[in-house]
Amino acid sequence: MKDIADISFVTVGKLVEELKEYGKDYPEYVLNVEIPDGSVLNVMGTGLDGDGDLSIEVDEDPDEGYYDIQMLIDDLESYDENTRVYMEGCGLLFTFNVHHDGSVLSEPNDEDETVGCDAFAFGEYKYEPSGWLTESEKRELAEKTRKEKRNERIYAIVLAVLVVAEIVGLIYHIKALIASTQPVWESILWIVVYIVLLVICGGTLYYSVIKKQKS
């Protein structure tokens, strides 16, 4: 993307900061990008262009497969926060319309589970398919990724609950051992069992979920 006079572009850091405000409570909402003709576009993917600016691919299509808010945050955080952001779709280049208060996103719409923003076109481009994936395949891949991330979050919650329950059980039996409220051998047995379970569940939570999300 070349420099365009009199046009300001938001940065990755600015966009992520605003998305995270809604991502806490609405991680699975979809970003609706409204352009001047009234059409609504959704995020399909991201990538750096030849100038080092970040292009967000948007498209108007009723099929599923769009990025939700959390997916977009995860994707954007892999780029430098000072990188300029613009959007491309339908043969046009778009930039975010910045509100008077400096924000670019609108309040969430609970009825259709979306967060909105306005955009205006500043240029055109010639569409050239990249890679071997068709648009349909891209949507299927995005939907698969979305489901995988949702399942990972559920898996992490279940493991976290188990870890908390095991910690509570371990503390209970340590207190029972100290207070001699049950046979010593029984307390020691349960303490060993809970320690083993904590190592297994805690290790699984860290390596399979937390470490994977950080990488």
WOPEHU-V131107 format. One record per pair of residues at least 4 apart in sequence whose ideal C-beta (glycine too) atoms are under 7 Angstrom apart, sorted by the first residue. I is the first residue (numbers start at 1). J is the second residue. D is the distance in whole Angstrom. If there is no record, write none. Layout:
I_J_D + I_J_D
This chain:
1_49_6 + 1_51_5 + 1_53_4 + 1_86_6 + 2_51_7 + 4_122_6 + 7_95_6 + 7_122_5 + 8_98_7 + 9_84_4 + 9_85_6 + 9_86_6 + 9_95_6 + 10_14_5 + 10_15_5 + 10_85_5 + 10_96_5 + 10_98_7 + 10_104_6 + 11_81_6 + 11_82_6 + 11_83_6 + 11_84_6 + 11_85_6 + 12_16_6 + 12_54_6 + 12_76_5 + 12_79_5 + 12_80_7 + 12_81_5 + 12_83_5 + 12_85_6 + 13_17_6 + 13_81_3 + 13_82_7 + 14_18_7 + 15_19_6 + 15_76_6 + 15_85_6 + 15_104_7 + 16_20_6 + 16_73_6 + 16_76_5 + 16_77_6 + 18_103_6 + 18_104_6 + 18_105_5 + 19_23_6 + 19_69_6 + 19_72_6 + 19_73_5 + 20_24_7 + 20_73_6 + 22_26_5 + 22_29_7 + 22_69_6 + 22_105_7 + 22_108_6 + 22_115_5 + 23_27_5 + 23_69_5 + 23_70_6 + 23_73_5 + 26_69_6 + 26_108_5 + 26_115_7 + 27_68_7 + 27_69_6 + 27_70_4 + 28_68_5 + 28_70_7 + 29_68_6 + 29_69_5 + 29_108_6 + 29_113_5 + 29_114_6 + 29_115_5 + 30_42_6 + 30_66_5 + 30_68_6 + 30_113_7 + 30_114_5 + 31_42_7 + 31_43_5 + 31_69_6 + 31_72_6 + 31_115_6 + 31_117_7 + 32_40_5 + 32_42_7 + 32_114_4 + 32_116_5 + 33_40_7 + 33_41_4 + 33_42_7 + 33_58_5 + 33_87_7 + 33_117_6 + 33_119_5 + 34_40_5 + 34_116_6 + 34_118_5 + 35_39_5 + 35_41_6 + 35_94_6 + 35_119_5 + 35_121_7 + 36_120_6 + 39_60_5 + 40_60_7 + 41_58_4 + 41_59_6 + 41_60_5 + 41_89_5 + 42_58_6 + 42_59_7 + 42_66_4 + 43_56_6 + 43_58_6 + 43_66_6 + 43_67_4 + 43_72_6 + 44_57_5 + 44_58_6 + 44_59_5 + 44_66_7 + 44_138_6 + 44_142_6 + 45_57_4 + 45_138_7 + 45_142_7 + 46_54_6 + 46_55_7 + 46_56_5 + 46_57_7 + 46_75_5 + 46_76_7 + 47_55_6 + 48_52_6 + 48_54_6 + 49_53_5 + 49_55_5 + 52_83_7 + 53_83_7 + 53_84_5 + 53_86_6 + 54_79_6 + 54_83_5 + 54_84_7 + 54_85_5 + 55_86_6 + 55_88_5 + 56_85_6 + 56_87_5 + 57_88_6 + 57_89_6 + 58_87_5 + 58_89_4 + 59_89_5 + 60_90_6 + 63_139_6 + 64_143_5 + 65_139_3 + 65_140_6 + 65_142_4 + 65_143_4 + 66_142_7 + 67_71_4 + 67_72_5 + 67_75_7 + 67_142_6 + 68_146_6 + 69_73_6 + 69_115_6 + 70_74_6 + 70_149_7 + 71_75_6 + 71_145_7 + 71_146_6 + 71_149_6 + 72_76_6 + 73_77_6 + 79_83_5 + 86_93_6 + 86_94_7 + 86_95_5 + 87_94_4 + 87_119_6 + 88_93_5 + 88_125_6 + 91_124_6 + 91_125_7 + 91_127_6 + 92_121_4 + 92_124_6 + 93_121_6 + 93_122_6 + 93_123_4 + 93_124_7 + 93_125_6 + 94_119_4 + 94_120_7 + 94_121_5 + 95_119_6 + 95_120_7 + 95_122_6 + 96_104_4 + 96_117_6 + 96_119_6 + 97_118_4 + 97_119_6 + 97_120_6 + 98_102_6 + 98_104_6 + 99_103_5 + 99_104_7 + 104_117_5 + 105_115_6 + 105_117_5 + 106_115_7 + 106_116_4 + 106_117_6 + 108_115_5 + 109_114_5 + 109_116_7 + 133_137_4 + 133_138_5 + 133_141_7 + 135_139_7 + 136_140_6 + 137_141_6 + 138_142_6 + 139_143_6 + 140_144_6 + 141_145_6 + 142_146_6 + 143_147_7 + 144_148_6 + 145_149_6 + 146_150_7 + 147_151_6 + 148_152_6 + 149_153_7 + 150_154_7 + 151_155_6 + 152_156_6 + 152_209_6 + 153_157_7 + 154_158_7 + 155_159_6 + 155_209_6 + 156_160_6 + 156_205_7 + 156_209_4 + 157_161_6 + 158_162_7 + 159_163_6 + 159_201_6 + 159_204_6 + 159_205_4 + 159_209_7 + 160_164_7 + 160_205_6 + 161_165_6 + 162_166_6 + 162_201_5 + 163_167_6 + 163_198_7 + 163_201_5 + 163_202_6 + 163_205_6 + 164_168_7 + 165_169_6 + 166_170_6 + 166_194_5 + 166_197_5 + 166_198_5 + 166_201_6 + 167_171_6 + 167_198_7 + 168_172_6 + 169_173_7 + 169_194_5 + 170_174_6 + 170_191_6 + 170_194_4 + 170_195_7 + 170_198_7 + 171_175_6 + 172_176_6 + 173_177_6 + 173_187_5 + 173_190_4 + 173_191_5 + 173_194_7 + 174_178_7 + 174_191_6 + 175_179_6 + 176_181_5 + 176_182_5 + 176_187_5 + 177_184_7 + 177_187_4 + 177_188_7 + 177_191_7 + 182_186_5 + 182_187_6 + 184_188_6 + 185_189_6 + 186_190_6 + 187_191_6 + 188_192_6 + 189_193_6 + 190_194_6 + 191_195_6 + 192_196_6 + 193_197_6 + 194_198_6 + 195_199_7 + 196_200_6 + 197_201_6 + 198_202_5 + 199_203_6 + 200_204_6 + 201_205_6 + 202_206_6 + 203_207_6 + 204_208_5 + 205_209_5 + 205_210_6 + 206_210_5 + 206_211_6 + 207_211_5 + 208_212_6 + 209_213_6 + 210_214_7 + 211_215_6
